[in-house]
């Protein structure tokens, strides 16, 4: 049975309901499953707990779910680019669980690996560790962190085959692979979709066993949050031409 769906809406059919935990891949606005995020927004589902590295920016990425008032709680490591997020949080309309970035990645990885909890030194002695079990190993204090399992995981890949095997490019590889394994139901969008056997097995990052549904990503401009550039120094040849 093929995993390939005709549209993002079809890929999400029957998967969404109020109050679920939704894990979403990407890093900033890079490598996000934009088509699937828009389909979630258009579904009108609400009271979501969203797990992601961050919540995008105002009007883009996961920011559109904040804008639509569909998010009840966020588990993330960074949210500094979204003004509406800050407004809702300060107004008490949005619950936030901040998690150090490496800890967040490991919580997702542990969820996908069937590990219910682990210990880490990150966050010990800070607000992050308050109310969590502590243990001492080899003379050092560690805090217990629980794994994350999402009801639905949404990821963006560069290339997939119709069996759901995924490969990623550049920044999209940061959080998408761990989120793909952490979903009870994982839905992937991919820029290129090929037939089984066309992907080099050595290049597959997410095996298709983790992916239940797949959709072709639409062609769109890939946004970035901030662009910082500086003038390039002129080469000797360019300097000569400029004289």
Secondary structure, 3 states (H helix, E strand, C coil): CCCEECCHHHHHCCCCCCCCEEEECCECCECCCHHHHHHHHHHCCCCEEEECCECCECCECCHHHHHCCCEEEEEECECCCCHHHHHHHHCCCCEEEECCHHHHHHHHHHHHHCCCEEEECCCCCCHHHCCCCEEEECCEEEEEEECCCEEEEEEEEEEEECCCCEECCHHHHCCHHHHHHHEEEEEEEEEEEECCCCCCHHHCCECHHHCCEEEECCCCCCCCCCCCCCCCCCCHHHHHHHC
